[in-house]
Amino acid sequence: MGLVTMSPRELERLALMRRIAERRTTQRLAAEQLGLTVRQVERLHAAYKARGAEGLVSRKRGAPSNRRLPPELRELAIKLVRGRYPRHPAYEFDGSPRLSILLPTRSK
């Protein structure tokens, strides 16, 4: 078993799944604590039994967003922002999502 990176929410789920496995709590109580249904906790517990801690980690992690802009449009937006606001610190692009506030949202 390798290193597993988990969010705080996933760590909380892991602790509760261990308690369920040790029969120190019930799935119903775990569901209440997590704000989930009993059925969702059953699914989480099955994933935990099958794959361990990795079963609780979102499989979406690391996948590109469906809302990601095409690279050409992203570069154009960065170029326009830098050209218009060259010294304004709020618009410095460092790879953080702050740039998204400057871009129009896509209509559905």
N, CA, C and O atoms as CSV, one atom per row, in Angstrom:
chain,resi,resn,atom,element,x,y,z
A,1,MET,N,N,0.847,-1.180,0.000
A,1,MET,CA,C,0.000,0.000,0.000
A,1,MET,C,C,0.888,1.237,0.000
A,1,MET,O,O,1.820,1.340,0.797
A,2,GLY,N,N,0.597,2.166,-0.888
A,2,GLY,CA,C,1.402,3.365,-1.010
A,2,GLY,C,C,0.814,4.513,-0.225
A,2,GLY,O,O,-0.099,4.347,0.583
A,3,LEU,N,N,1.357,5.667,-0.483
A,3,LEU,CA,C,0.906,6.892,0.154
A,3,LEU,C,C,-0.436,7.305,-0.438
A,3,LEU,O,O,-0.600,7.312,-1.658
A,4,VAL,N,N,-1.398,7.650,0.416
A,4,VAL,CA,C,-2.718,8.078,-0.024
A,4,VAL,C,C,-2.942,9.492,0.501
A,4,VAL,O,O,-2.876,9.729,1.707
A,5,THR,N,N,-3.205,10.423,-0.399
A,5,THR,CA,C,-3.495,11.802,-0.016
A,5,THR,C,C,-4.999,11.933,0.174
A,5,THR,O,O,-5.779,11.597,-0.717
A,6,MET,N,N,-5.399,12.424,1.340
A,6,MET,CA,C,-6.821,12.526,1.652
A,6,MET,C,C,-7.177,13.926,2.129
A,6,MET,O,O,-6.388,14.596,2.794
A,7,SER,N,N,-8.375,14.346,1.775
A,7,SER,CA,C,-8.895,15.628,2.243
A,7,SER,C,C,-9.398,15.456,3.680
A,7,SER,O,O,-9.563,14.326,4.140
A,8,PRO,N,N,-9.643,16.556,4.391
A,8,PRO,CA,C,-10.184,16.433,5.749
A,8,PRO,C,C,-11.500,15.647,5.782
A,8,PRO,O,O,-11.733,14.871,6.708
A,9,ARG,N,N,-12.343,15.841,4.797
A,9,ARG,CA,C,-13.615,15.114,4.738
A,9,ARG,C,C,-13.362,13.614,4.580
A,9,ARG,O,O,-14.018,12.796,5.225
A,10,GLU,N,N,-12.417,13.264,3.727
A,10,GLU,CA,C,-12.097,11.856,3.507
A,10,GLU,C,C,-11.465,11.238,4.755
A,10,GLU,O,O,-11.702,10.067,5.052
A,11,LEU,N,N,-10.666,12.015,5.484
A,11,LEU,CA,C,-10.079,11.516,6.735
A,11,LEU,C,C,-11.160,11.236,7.774
A,11,LEU,O,O,-11.085,10.252,8.511
A,12,GLU,N,N,-12.162,12.107,7.827
A,12,GLU,CA,C,-13.274,11.887,8.751
A,12,GLU,C,C,-14.024,10.611,8.371
A,12,GLU,O,O,-14.400,9.822,9.238
A,13,ARG,N,N,-14.235,10.418,7.077
A,13,ARG,CA,C,-14.899,9.192,6.615
A,13,ARG,C,C,-14.071,7.955,6.965
A,13,ARG,O,O,-14.622,6.933,7.374
A,14,LEU,N,N,-12.751,8.048,6.805
A,14,LEU,CA,C,-11.879,6.928,7.117
A,14,LEU,C,C,-11.993,6.544,8.591
A,14,LEU,O,O,-12.093,5.364,8.925
A,15,ALA,N,N,-11.977,7.545,9.466
A,15,ALA,CA,C,-12.085,7.270,10.898
A,15,ALA,C,C,-13.401,6.566,11.220
A,15,ALA,O,O,-13.432,5.633,12.023
A,16,LEU,N,N,-14.481,7.015,10.592
A,16,LEU,CA,C,-15.775,6.384,10.850
A,16,LEU,C,C,-15.848,4.987,10.249
A,16,LEU,O,O,-16.453,4.100,10.850
A,17,MET,N,N,-15.254,4.767,9.091
A,17,MET,CA,C,-15.260,3.429,8.489
A,17,MET,C,C,-14.478,2.446,9.363
A,17,MET,O,O,-14.856,1.281,9.491
A,18,ARG,N,N,-13.384,2.925,9.963
A,18,ARG,CA,C,-12.619,2.073,10.882
A,18,ARG,C,C,-13.459,1.724,12.109
A,18,ARG,O,O,-13.442,0.589,12.585
A,19,ARG,N,N,-14.193,2.716,12.614
A,19,ARG,CA,C,-15.058,2.456,13.777
A,19,ARG,C,C,-16.160,1.464,13.434
A,19,ARG,O,O,-16.515,0.618,14.255
A,20,ILE,N,N,-16.703,1.565,12.220
A,20,ILE,CA,C,-17.722,0.608,11.789
A,20,ILE,C,C,-17.111,-0.785,11.683
A,20,ILE,O,O,-17.706,-1.761,12.139
A,21,ALA,N,N,-15.925,-0.878,11.084
A,21,ALA,CA,C,-15.254,-2.170,10.926
A,21,ALA,C,C,-14.951,-2.807,12.276
A,21,ALA,O,O,-15.006,-4.029,12.413
A,22,GLU,N,N,-14.633,-1.990,13.268
A,22,GLU,CA,C,-14.344,-2.480,14.616
A,22,GLU,C,C,-15.617,-2.699,15.430
A,22,GLU,O,O,-15.564,-3.119,16.586
A,23,ARG,N,N,-16.768,-2.407,14.808
A,23,ARG,CA,C,-18.086,-2.516,15.449
A,23,ARG,C,C,-18.218,-1.604,16.667
A,23,ARG,O,O,-18.882,-1.945,17.646
A,24,ARG,N,N,-17.579,-0.447,16.589
A,24,ARG,CA,C,-17.674,0.535,17.668
A,24,ARG,C,C,-18.740,1.580,17.390
A,24,ARG,O,O,-19.076,2.377,18.266
A,25,THR,N,N,-19.275,1.579,16.167
A,25,THR,CA,C,-20.394,2.453,15.812
A,25,THR,C,C,-21.200,1.761,14.734
A,25,THR,O,O,-20.775,0.750,14.174
A,26,THR,N,N,-22.362,2.311,14.450
A,26,THR,CA,C,-23.225,1.725,13.422
A,26,THR,C,C,-23.198,2.584,12.168
A,26,THR,O,O,-22.790,3.745,12.200
A,27,GLN,N,N,-23.636,2.001,11.075
A,27,GLN,CA,C,-23.709,2.761,9.832
A,27,GLN,C,C,-24.724,3.891,9.946
A,27,GLN,O,O,-24.541,4.956,9.355
A,28,ARG,N,N,-25.784,3.665,10.699
A,28,ARG,CA,C,-26.795,4.706,10.882
A,28,ARG,C,C,-26.202,5.917,11.605
A,28,ARG,O,O,-26.427,7.055,11.195
A,29,LEU,N,N,-25.442,5.675,12.686
A,29,LEU,CA,C,-24.825,6.787,13.421
A,29,LEU,C,C,-23.762,7.481,12.572
A,29,LEU,O,O,-23.634,8.705,12.611
A,30,ALA,N,N,-23.001,6.703,11.808
A,30,ALA,CA,C,-21.989,7.295,10.932
A,30,ALA,C,C,-22.665,8.170,9.878
A,30,ALA,O,O,-22.171,9.249,9.550
A,31,ALA,N,N,-23.791,7.701,9.351
A,31,ALA,CA,C,-24.529,8.488,8.351
A,31,ALA,C,C,-24.970,9.816,8.937
A,31,ALA,O,O,-24.867,10.849,8.276
A,32,GLU,N,N,-25.453,9.804,10.152
A,32,GLU,CA,C,-25.876,11.053,10.805
A,32,GLU,C,C,-24.689,11.998,10.990
A,32,GLU,O,O,-24.797,13.199,10.742
A,33,GLN,N,N,-23.561,11.447,11.426
A,33,GLN,CA,C,-22.378,12.287,11.654
A,33,GLN,C,C,-21.851,12.893,10.354
A,33,GLN,O,O,-21.372,14.027,10.344
A,34,LEU,N,N,-21.940,12.142,9.263
A,34,LEU,CA,C,-21.418,12.620,7.981
A,34,LEU,C,C,-22.443,13.424,7.191
A,34,LEU,O,O,-22.099,14.068,6.199
A,35,GLY,N,N,-23.687,13.390,7.621
A,35,GLY,CA,C,-24.731,14.077,6.870
A,35,GLY,C,C,-25.074,13.342,5.583
A,35,GLY,O,O,-25.433,13.960,4.581
A,36,LEU,N,N,-24.961,12.013,5.618
A,36,LEU,CA,C,-25.251,11.179,4.448
A,36,LEU,C,C,-26.402,10.239,4.773
A,36,LEU,O,O,-26.835,10.147,5.921
A,37,THR,N,N,-26.890,9.548,3.760
A,37,THR,CA,C,-27.896,8.523,3.996
A,37,THR,C,C,-27.197,7.232,4.394
A,37,THR,O,O,-26.000,7.063,4.162
A,38,VAL,N,N,-27.955,6.326,4.992
A,38,VAL,CA,C,-27.395,5.031,5.378
A,38,VAL,C,C,-26.899,4.308,4.128
A,38,VAL,O,O,-25.852,3.661,4.162
A,39,ARG,N,N,-27.633,4.411,3.037
A,39,ARG,CA,C,-27.218,3.750,1.794
A,39,ARG,C,C,-25.863,4.268,1.318
A,39,ARG,O,O,-25.028,3.481,0.871
A,40,GLN,N,N,-25.632,5.568,1.404
A,40,GLN,CA,C,-24.331,6.120,1.001
A,40,GLN,C,C,-23.218,5.602,1.904
A,40,GLN,O,O,-22.115,5.327,1.430
A,41,VAL,N,N,-23.491,5.467,3.186
A,41,VAL,CA,C,-22.487,4.936,4.109
A,41,VAL,C,C,-22.231,3.462,3.798
A,41,VAL,O,O,-21.093,3.001,3.890
A,42,GLU,N,N,-23.272,2.724,3.434
A,42,GLU,CA,C,-23.080,1.325,3.039
A,42,GLU,C,C,-22.137,1.237,1.842
A,42,GLU,O,O,-21.253,0.381,1.807
A,43,ARG,N,N,-22.323,2.117,0.865
A,43,ARG,CA,C,-21.458,2.130,-0.317
A,43,ARG,C,C,-20.023,2.501,0.064
A,43,ARG,O,O,-19.073,1.882,-0.415
A,44,LEU,N,N,-19.867,3.508,0.923
A,44,LEU,CA,C,-18.532,3.892,1.377
A,44,LEU,C,C,-17.865,2.745,2.129
A,44,LEU,O,O,-16.678,2.478,1.938
A,45,HIS,N,N,-18.620,2.077,2.973
A,45,HIS,CA,C,-18.044,0.981,3.756
A,45,HIS,C,C,-17.638,-0.181,2.846
A,45,HIS,O,O,-16.605,-0.812,3.070
A,46,ALA,N,N,-18.442,-0.462,1.828
A,46,ALA,CA,C,-18.090,-1.521,0.873
A,46,ALA,C,C,-16.803,-1.157,0.129
A,46,ALA,O,O,-15.942,-2.009,-0.086
A,47,ALA,N,N,-16.679,0.119,-0.261
A,47,ALA,CA,C,-15.459,0.571,-0.943
A,47,ALA,C,C,-14.262,0.495,-0.004
A,47,ALA,O,O,-13.162,0.140,-0.427
A,48,TYR,N,N,-14.468,0.821,1.250
A,48,TYR,CA,C,-13.393,0.749,2.244
A,48,TYR,C,C,-12.952,-0.699,2.444
A,48,TYR,O,O,-11.755,-0.975,2.518
A,49,LYS,N,N,-13.908,-1.623,2.533
A,49,LYS,CA,C,-13.553,-3.034,2.715
A,49,LYS,C,C,-12.828,-3.580,1.487
A,49,LYS,O,O,-11.922,-4.403,1.619
A,50,ALA,N,N,-13.215,-3.134,0.307
A,50,ALA,CA,C,-12.617,-3.649,-0.934
A,50,ALA,C,C,-11.237,-3.057,-1.214
A,50,ALA,O,O,-10.327,-3.776,-1.627
A,51,ARG,N,N,-11.075,-1.739,-0.988
A,51,ARG,CA,C,-9.839,-1.070,-1.404
A,51,ARG,C,C,-9.127,-0.323,-0.288
A,51,ARG,O,O,-8.122,0.345,-0.531
A,52,GLY,N,N,-9.637,-0.429,0.931
A,52,GLY,CA,C,-9.005,0.276,2.042
A,52,GLY,C,C,-9.228,1.776,1.941
A,52,GLY,O,O,-10.245,2.230,1.418
A,53,ALA,N,N,-8.271,2.537,2.446
A,53,ALA,CA,C,-8.393,3.999,2.462
A,53,ALA,C,C,-8.542,4.564,1.051
A,53,ALA,O,O,-9.222,5.571,0.854
A,54,GLU,N,N,-7.916,3.927,0.080
A,54,GLU,CA,C,-8.023,4.410,-1.299
A,54,GLU,C,C,-9.461,4.371,-1.810
A,54,GLU,O,O,-9.820,5.147,-2.696
A,55,GLY,N,N,-10.278,3.491,-1.273
A,55,GLY,CA,C,-11.675,3.403,-1.677
A,55,GLY,C,C,-12.493,4.610,-1.277
A,55,GLY,O,O,-13.573,4.834,-1.824
A,56,LEU,N,N,-11.995,5.397,-0.327
A,56,LEU,CA,C,-12.719,6.576,0.140
A,56,LEU,C,C,-12.287,7.849,-0.572
A,56,LEU,O,O,-12.933,8.888,-0.433
A,57,VAL,N,N,-11.201,7.777,-1.333
A,57,VAL,CA,C,-10.671,8.948,-2.025
A,57,VAL,C,C,-11.429,9.140,-3.339
A,57,VAL,O,O,-11.683,8.180,-4.067
A,58,SER,N,N,-11.780,10.370,-3.626
A,58,SER,CA,C,-12.486,10.681,-4.863
A,58,SER,C,C,-11.653,10.278,-6.070
A,58,SER,O,O,-10.483,10.646,-6.177
A,59,ARG,N,N,-12.256,9.521,-6.973
A,59,ARG,CA,C,-11.530,9.103,-8.175
A,59,ARG,C,C,-11.469,10.219,-9.214
A,59,ARG,O,O,-10.800,10.087,-10.239
A,60,LYS,N,N,-12.169,11.310,-8.943
A,60,LYS,CA,C,-12.127,12.466,-9.850
A,60,LYS,C,C,-10.880,13.311,-9.635
A,60,LYS,O,O,-10.523,14.127,-10.485
A,61,ARG,N,N,-10.215,13.117,-8.494
A,61,ARG,CA,C,-9.061,13.946,-8.154
A,61,ARG,C,C,-7.989,13.845,-9.236
A,61,ARG,O,O,-7.629,12.750,-9.668
A,62,GLY,N,N,-7.496,14.978,-9.659
A,62,GLY,CA,C,-6.442,15.018,-10.663
A,62,GLY,C,C,-6.957,15.050,-12.093
A,62,GLY,O,O,-6.193,15.311,-13.023
A,63,ALA,N,N,-8.247,14.788,-12.276
A,63,ALA,CA,C,-8.807,14.825,-13.626
A,63,ALA,C,C,-9.059,16.280,-14.021
A,63,ALA,O,O,-9.398,17.104,-13.172
A,64,PRO,N,N,-8.894,16.593,-15.298
A,64,PRO,CA,C,-9.144,17.970,-15.719
A,64,PRO,C,C,-10.621,18.335,-15.589
A,64,PRO,O,O,-11.502,17.491,-15.757
A,65,SER,N,N,-10.866,19.581,-15.293
A,65,SER,CA,C,-12.231,20.071,-15.133
A,65,SER,C,C,-12.966,20.064,-16.469
A,65,SER,O,O,-12.370,20.306,-17.519
A,66,ASN,N,N,-14.257,19.786,-16.417
A,66,ASN,CA,C,-15.072,19.869,-17.623
A,66,ASN,C,C,-15.280,21.323,-18.038
A,66,ASN,O,O,-15.661,21.599,-19.175
A,67,ARG,N,N,-15.032,22.240,-17.129
A,67,ARG,CA,C,-15.209,23.668,-17.415
A,67,ARG,C,C,-13.902,24.351,-17.811
A,67,ARG,O,O,-13.846,25.573,-17.945
A,68,ARG,N,N,-12.870,23.564,-17.995
A,68,ARG,CA,C,-11.556,24.105,-18.354
A,68,ARG,C,C,-11.646,24.822,-19.705
A,68,ARG,O,O,-12.307,24.356,-20.634
A,69,LEU,N,N,-10.976,25.948,-19.785
A,69,LEU,CA,C,-10.927,26.698,-21.041
A,69,LEU,C,C,-9.904,26.073,-21.973
A,69,LEU,O,O,-8.919,25.496,-21.513
A,70,PRO,N,N,-10.125,26.182,-23.277
A,70,PRO,CA,C,-9.103,25.717,-24.217
A,70,PRO,C,C,-7.804,26.490,-23.962
A,70,PRO,O,O,-7.853,27.673,-23.624
A,71,PRO,N,N,-6.643,25.838,-24.118
A,71,PRO,CA,C,-5.362,26.504,-23.814
A,71,PRO,C,C,-5.162,27.818,-24.555
A,71,PRO,O,O,-4.591,28.760,-24.004
A,72,GLU,N,N,-5.627,27.889,-25.799
A,72,GLU,CA,C,-5.443,29.118,-26.583
A,72,GLU,C,C,-6.220,30.274,-25.961
A,72,GLU,O,O,-5.703,31.387,-25.859
A,73,LEU,N,N,-7.463,30.016,-25.545
A,73,LEU,CA,C,-8.290,31.057,-24.943
A,73,LEU,C,C,-7.723,31.478,-23.592
A,73,LEU,O,O,-7.733,32.661,-23.251
A,74,ARG,N,N,-7.233,30.515,-22.828
A,74,ARG,CA,C,-6.630,30.803,-21.525
A,74,ARG,C,C,-5.421,31.717,-21.693
A,74,ARG,O,O,-5.287,32.705,-20.970
A,75,GLU,N,N,-4.543,31.398,-22.635
A,75,GLU,CA,C,-3.353,32.217,-22.867
A,75,GLU,C,C,-3.732,33.618,-23.343
A,75,GLU,O,O,-3.109,34.602,-22.946
A,76,LEU,N,N,-4.757,33.703,-24.197
A,76,LEU,CA,C,-5.223,35.014,-24.660
A,76,LEU,C,C,-5.736,35.843,-23.481
A,76,LEU,O,O,-5.434,37.032,-23.383
A,77,ALA,N,N,-6.501,35.229,-22.599
A,77,ALA,CA,C,-7.034,35.941,-21.435
A,77,ALA,C,C,-5.903,36.438,-20.542
A,77,ALA,O,O,-5.932,37.576,-20.073
A,78,ILE,N,N,-4.917,35.595,-20.310
A,78,ILE,CA,C,-3.774,35.993,-19.480
A,78,ILE,C,C,-3.046,37.169,-20.122
A,78,ILE,O,O,-2.672,38.124,-19.440
A,79,LYS,N,N,-2.846,37.096,-21.437
A,79,LYS,CA,C,-2.153,38.174,-22.158
A,79,LYS,C,C,-2.932,39.487,-22.045
A,79,LYS,O,O,-2.341,40.543,-21.821
A,80,LEU,N,N,-4.259,39.420,-22.200
A,80,LEU,CA,C,-5.081,40.626,-22.120
A,80,LEU,C,C,-5.057,41.216,-20.708
A,80,LEU,O,O,-4.966,42.432,-20.547
A,81,VAL,N,N,-5.138,40.372,-19.701
A,81,VAL,CA,C,-5.131,40.861,-18.319
A,81,VAL,C,C,-3.790,41.501,-18.004
A,81,VAL,O,O,-3.741,42.587,-17.426
A,82,ARG,N,N,-2.717,40.849,-18.370
A,82,ARG,CA,C,-1.386,41.407,-18.105
A,82,ARG,C,C,-1.173,42.719,-18.849
A,82,ARG,O,O,-0.531,43.631,-18.329
A,83,GLY,N,N,-1.709,42.818,-20.062
A,83,GLY,CA,C,-1.563,44.045,-20.844
A,83,GLY,C,C,-2.345,45.201,-20.260
A,83,GLY,O,O,-1.884,46.342,-20.269
A,84,ARG,N,N,-3.523,44.907,-19.757
A,84,ARG,CA,C,-4.375,45.972,-19.250
A,84,ARG,C,C,-4.035,46.368,-17.814
A,84,ARG,O,O,-4.154,47.538,-17.451
A,85,TYR,N,N,-3.617,45.413,-17.004
A,85,TYR,CA,C,-3.322,45.671,-15.595
A,85,TYR,C,C,-1.914,45.178,-15.256
A,85,TYR,O,O,-1.765,44.229,-14.486
A,86,PRO,N,N,-0.895,45.801,-15.813
A,86,PRO,CA,C,0.465,45.265,-15.638
A,86,PRO,C,C,0.996,45.326,-14.210
A,86,PRO,O,O,1.828,44.499,-13.838
A,87,ARG,N,N,0.542,46.277,-13.404
A,87,ARG,CA,C,1.126,46.428,-12.067
A,87,ARG,C,C,0.138,46.139,-10.942
A,87,ARG,O,O,0.511,46.214,-9.771
A,88,HIS,N,N,-1.076,45.819,-11.254
A,88,HIS,CA,C,-2.080,45.594,-10.216
A,88,HIS,C,C,-1.900,44.194,-9.629
A,88,HIS,O,O,-2.020,43.202,-10.348
A,89,PRO,N,N,-1.607,44.105,-8.307
A,89,PRO,CA,C,-1.283,42.796,-7.710
A,89,PRO,C,C,-2.434,41.800,-7.747
A,89,PRO,O,O,-2.192,40.593,-7.788
A,90,ALA,N,N,-3.683,42.271,-7.734
A,90,ALA,CA,C,-4.815,41.342,-7.758
A,90,ALA,C,C,-4.904,40.603,-9.087
A,90,ALA,O,O,-5.537,39.550,-9.167
A,91,TYR,N,N,-4.285,41.135,-10.116
A,91,TYR,CA,C,-4.375,40.509,-11.432
A,91,TYR,C,C,-3.084,39.848,-11.863
A,91,TYR,O,O,-2.944,39.463,-13.024
A,92,GLU,N,N,-2.144,39.710,-10.953
A,92,GLU,CA,C,-0.932,38.965,-11.302
A,92,GLU,C,C,-1.316,37.510,-11.462
A,92,GLU,O,O,-1.985,36.944,-10.597
A,93,PHE,N,N,-0.907,36.911,-12.538
A,93,PHE,CA,C,-1.266,35.519,-12.756
A,93,PHE,C,C,-0.154,34.621,-12.258
A,93,PHE,O,O,0.973,34.668,-12.749
A,94,ASP,N,N,-0.490,33.805,-11.277
A,94,ASP,CA,C,0.493,32.877,-10.722
A,94,ASP,C,C,-0.007,31.437,-10.783
A,94,ASP,O,O,0.532,30.570,-10.095
A,95,GLY,N,N,-1.017,31.174,-11.587
A,95,GLY,CA,C,-1.542,29.818,-11.706
A,95,GLY,C,C,-2.723,29.555,-10.799
A,95,GLY,O,O,-3.325,28.483,-10.870
A,96,SER,N,N,-3.074,30.513,-9.940
A,96,SER,CA,C,-4.217,30.305,-9.053
A,96,SER,C,C,-5.503,30.599,-9.809
A,96,SER,O,O,-5.472,31.260,-10.847
A,97,PRO,N,N,-6.627,30.118,-9.306
A,97,PRO,CA,C,-7.887,30.313,-10.013
A,97,PRO,C,C,-8.426,31.729,-9.989
A,97,PRO,O,O,-9.528,31.972,-10.482
A,98,ARG,N,N,-7.673,32.680,-9.423
A,98,ARG,CA,C,-8.183,34.056,-9.362
A,98,ARG,C,C,-8.504,34.616,-10.728
A,98,ARG,O,O,-9.361,35.491,-10.852
A,99,LEU,N,N,-7.831,34.126,-11.758
A,99,LEU,CA,C,-8.065,34.641,-13.100
A,99,LEU,C,C,-9.485,34.353,-13.560
A,99,LEU,O,O,-10.021,35.095,-14.384
A,100,SER,N,N,-10.102,33.305,-13.055
A,100,SER,CA,C,-11.426,32.924,-13.520
A,100,SER,C,C,-12.457,33.999,-13.264
A,100,SER,O,O,-13.474,34.037,-13.955
A,101,ILE,N,N,-12.236,34.881,-12.291
A,101,ILE,CA,C,-13.202,35.937,-12.025
A,101,ILE,C,C,-13.222,36.972,-13.156
A,101,ILE,O,O,-14.174,37.743,-13.278
A,102,LEU,N,N,-12.191,36.984,-13.962
A,102,LEU,CA,C,-12.119,37.962,-15.029
A,102,LEU,C,C,-12.739,37.451,-16.327
A,102,LEU,O,O,-12.996,38.229,-17.246
A,103,LEU,N,N,-12.977,36.151,-16.399
A,103,LEU,CA,C,-13.458,35.572,-17.631
A,103,LEU,C,C,-14.965,35.401,-17.602
A,103,LEU,O,O,-15.523,35.074,-16.554
A,104,PRO,N,N,-15.638,35.613,-18.721
A,104,PRO,CA,C,-17.084,35.426,-18.741
A,104,PRO,C,C,-17.415,33.950,-18.548
A,104,PRO,O,O,-16.666,33.072,-18.976
A,105,THR,N,N,-18.546,33.689,-17.899
A,105,THR,CA,C,-18.956,32.302,-17.724
A,105,THR,C,C,-19.615,31.831,-19.007
A,105,THR,O,O,-20.215,32.614,-19.744
A,106,ARG,N,N,-19.493,30.552,-19.255
A,106,ARG,CA,C,-20.113,29.991,-20.441
A,106,ARG,C,C,-21.600,29.835,-20.225
A,106,ARG,O,O,-22.043,29.400,-19.162
A,107,SER,N,N,-22.373,30.193,-21.245
A,107,SER,CA,C,-23.823,29.984,-21.132
A,107,SER,C,C,-24.133,28.569,-21.571
A,107,SER,O,O,-23.465,28.007,-22.439
A,108,LYS,N,N,-25.155,28.003,-20.956
A,108,LYS,CA,C,-25.504,26.606,-21.250
A,108,LYS,C,C,-26.496,26.502,-22.369
A,108,LYS,O,O,-26.894,25.398,-22.741
